């Protein structure tokens, strides 16, 4: 099954290059191109892509604002947003994650890694580098009084903390000596109880609760 992607970048040459890289193997189809954030929001609603590859700095509406608009749209789960930029700056990373992005990559990411990232995000997972995530969230998130995690069972809270530590489902399975199916079930329950779109929001919730 191919993944449907919408490209959002103000430079036509960049969009053309990304299209060529993504469609190289036939497992990804670029369904549209947006020149700025406002157009990305409009096209995301019409085209219903699986993933929006979103630049940060664009005219009319920046990528962070567009990401928030796309991920907060009412109704069924909409497109996932993968922020792609030349700027490896903490404020952009955190703003993208807080706005609902499912991942963050630099534009010089190798083609194979870029395609893998699209597949990961399209499948509902988060694309997070544990080191970058920890650095960014520790710098920008202040622990606060929160009741969000109180509805989790002891085991679910344990799994949530391991997600915040950057562990994959497979690694959590090995750490807690649980089956992969059981871990997936715990993750699904955690997302539902927190009203979280994906693992990124679980990570932020754990850090805000001071439990990372």
C-alpha positions as CSV (number, residue, x, y, z in Angstrom):
1,X,0.0,0.0,0.0
2,X,1.4,3.4,-1.0
3,X,1.4,6.4,1.3
4,X,-0.2,9.7,0.2
5,X,2.0,12.8,0.9
6,X,1.4,16.5,0.6
7,X,4.4,18.7,0.2
8,X,4.5,22.2,1.8
9,X,7.4,24.4,1.0
10,X,7.7,27.9,-0.5
11,X,10.5,26.9,-2.9
12,X,9.5,25.1,-6.1
13,X,12.9,23.5,-6.5
14,X,12.7,22.0,-3.0
15,X,9.2,20.6,-3.7
16,X,10.4,19.1,-7.0
17,X,13.4,17.5,-5.3
18,X,11.4,16.1,-2.5
19,X,8.8,14.7,-5.0
20,X,11.5,12.9,-7.0
21,X,13.1,11.4,-3.8
22,X,9.8,10.3,-2.3
23,X,8.4,8.7,-5.5
24,X,11.6,7.0,-6.4
25,X,10.4,3.5,-5.3
26,X,6.6,3.7,-6.0
27,X,5.6,3.2,-2.3
28,X,4.9,6.9,-1.8
29,X,2.6,9.1,-3.9
30,X,2.8,12.9,-3.7
31,X,-0.8,14.0,-4.1
32,X,-0.3,17.8,-3.9
33,X,2.1,20.7,-3.3
34,X,1.5,23.8,-1.2
35,X,3.5,27.1,-1.5
36,X,2.7,28.3,2.0
37,X,1.0,27.2,5.2
38,X,-2.5,28.5,4.4
39,X,-2.5,26.5,1.1
40,X,-1.2,23.5,3.0
41,X,-4.2,23.7,5.4
42,X,-6.6,24.0,2.5
43,X,-5.1,21.1,0.5
44,X,-4.9,18.9,3.5
45,X,-8.6,19.2,4.0
46,X,-9.4,18.5,0.3
47,X,-6.8,15.8,-0.5
48,X,-6.7,14.0,2.8
49,X,-3.1,12.9,2.6
50,X,-1.6,10.4,5.1
51,X,1.4,12.7,5.8
52,X,2.1,16.4,5.2
53,X,5.8,17.2,4.8
54,X,5.8,20.7,6.3
55,X,8.5,23.4,6.0
56,X,8.8,25.8,8.9
57,X,9.6,29.2,7.4
58,X,7.0,30.1,4.7
59,X,5.1,33.2,3.7
60,X,1.4,33.9,4.4
61,X,1.3,31.3,7.1
62,X,4.3,29.6,8.7
63,X,4.6,25.8,9.1
64,X,4.0,25.8,12.8
65,X,0.7,27.6,12.6
66,X,-0.3,25.4,9.7
67,X,0.6,22.3,11.6
68,X,-1.6,23.3,14.5
69,X,-4.5,24.0,12.2
70,X,-4.2,20.6,10.4
71,X,-3.8,18.5,13.6
72,X,-6.6,20.3,15.5
73,X,-9.2,19.9,12.7
74,X,-12.4,18.3,14.0
75,X,-13.7,15.0,12.8
76,X,-11.8,11.8,12.0
77,X,-8.0,11.6,12.5
78,X,-6.5,13.8,9.8
79,X,-3.1,13.8,8.2
80,X,0.1,13.4,10.2
81,X,2.6,16.2,10.0
82,X,6.3,15.7,9.5
83,X,8.2,18.9,9.9
84,X,11.1,19.2,7.5
85,X,13.4,22.2,7.8
86,X,17.0,23.4,7.4
87,X,16.9,24.9,10.9
88,X,18.0,22.6,13.8
89,X,16.9,25.0,16.5
90,X,15.2,23.9,19.7
91,X,12.5,26.5,19.5
92,X,11.4,25.2,16.1
93,X,11.5,21.6,17.3
94,X,9.4,22.2,20.4
95,X,7.0,24.5,18.6
96,X,6.4,21.8,16.0
97,X,5.9,19.1,18.6
98,X,3.6,21.3,20.7
99,X,1.6,22.1,17.6
100,X,0.9,18.4,17.0
101,X,3.7,17.4,14.6
102,X,4.5,13.7,14.7
103,X,8.2,14.2,13.8
104,X,11.0,16.5,12.9
105,X,13.7,16.1,10.2
106,X,16.3,18.2,8.6
107,X,16.2,18.7,4.9
108,X,19.6,17.1,4.5
109,X,18.2,13.8,5.8
110,X,19.3,11.0,3.4
111,X,16.6,9.9,0.9
112,X,16.2,6.4,2.4
113,X,15.7,7.8,5.9
114,X,13.2,10.4,4.6
115,X,11.1,7.7,3.0
116,X,11.3,5.6,6.1
117,X,10.2,8.6,8.2
118,X,7.1,9.1,6.0
119,X,6.2,5.4,6.4
120,X,6.7,5.5,10.2
121,X,4.5,8.6,10.6
122,X,1.9,7.4,8.2
123,X,1.5,4.3,10.3
124,X,0.6,6.4,13.3
125,X,4.0,6.3,15.1
126,X,6.1,9.3,16.2
127,X,9.5,10.0,14.7
128,X,11.6,11.2,17.6
129,X,15.3,11.2,18.2
130,X,15.5,10.5,22.0
131,X,18.5,12.7,22.5
132,X,17.0,15.7,20.6
133,X,13.6,15.2,22.3
134,X,15.0,15.1,25.8
135,X,17.1,18.2,25.2
136,X,14.2,20.1,23.7
137,X,11.5,19.2,26.2
138,X,13.7,19.6,29.2
139,X,14.5,23.1,28.0
140,X,11.0,24.2,27.1
141,X,8.6,22.3,29.2
142,X,8.1,23.3,32.8
143,X,6.7,20.7,35.2
144,X,3.2,21.7,36.3
145,X,0.4,20.3,38.4
146,X,-1.5,18.0,36.1
147,X,-4.2,15.3,36.5
148,X,-3.8,13.9,33.0
149,X,-1.8,10.8,34.0
150,X,-4.0,9.9,37.0
151,X,-6.3,7.8,34.9
152,X,-3.5,5.5,33.9
153,X,-2.9,2.2,35.6
154,X,0.4,1.5,37.3
155,X,1.5,-0.5,34.3
156,X,0.3,2.1,31.8
157,X,2.2,4.8,33.6
158,X,5.3,2.6,33.5
159,X,4.9,2.2,29.7
160,X,4.3,5.9,29.3
161,X,7.5,6.8,31.1
162,X,9.5,4.4,28.9
163,X,7.9,6.0,25.8
164,X,9.2,9.4,27.2
165,X,12.6,7.8,27.6
166,X,12.6,7.1,23.8
167,X,12.0,3.4,23.8
168,X,10.2,1.6,21.0
169,X,7.4,-0.9,21.6
170,X,9.9,-3.7,21.0
171,X,12.3,-2.3,23.5
172,X,9.5,-1.8,26.1
173,X,8.5,-5.4,25.5
174,X,12.0,-6.6,26.3
175,X,12.4,-4.2,29.3
176,X,9.1,-5.2,30.9
177,X,9.1,-8.9,29.7
178,X,5.7,-8.4,28.0
179,X,4.5,-9.6,24.6
180,X,4.5,-7.1,21.7
181,X,0.7,-7.4,21.5
182,X,0.4,-6.5,25.2
183,X,2.6,-3.4,24.8
184,X,0.7,-2.2,21.8
185,X,-2.5,-2.6,23.9
186,X,-1.1,-0.5,26.7
187,X,0.0,2.2,24.3
188,X,-3.4,2.3,22.7
189,X,-5.1,2.7,26.1
190,X,-2.6,5.4,27.1
191,X,-3.3,7.4,23.9
192,X,-7.1,7.0,24.5
193,X,-7.0,8.0,28.1
194,X,-4.8,11.1,27.5
195,X,-6.7,12.1,24.4
196,X,-3.2,12.0,22.7
197,X,-2.8,12.0,18.9
198,X,0.4,10.1,19.1
199,X,3.5,9.3,21.2
200,X,4.8,12.8,21.0
201,X,1.9,14.1,23.1
202,X,2.5,11.3,25.6
203,X,6.1,12.3,25.9
204,X,5.1,16.0,26.6
205,X,2.5,14.9,29.2
206,X,5.0,12.8,31.1
207,X,7.6,15.6,31.2
208,X,4.9,18.1,32.3
209,X,4.0,15.8,35.1
210,X,7.7,15.7,36.2
211,X,7.8,11.9,35.8
212,X,10.4,11.6,33.0
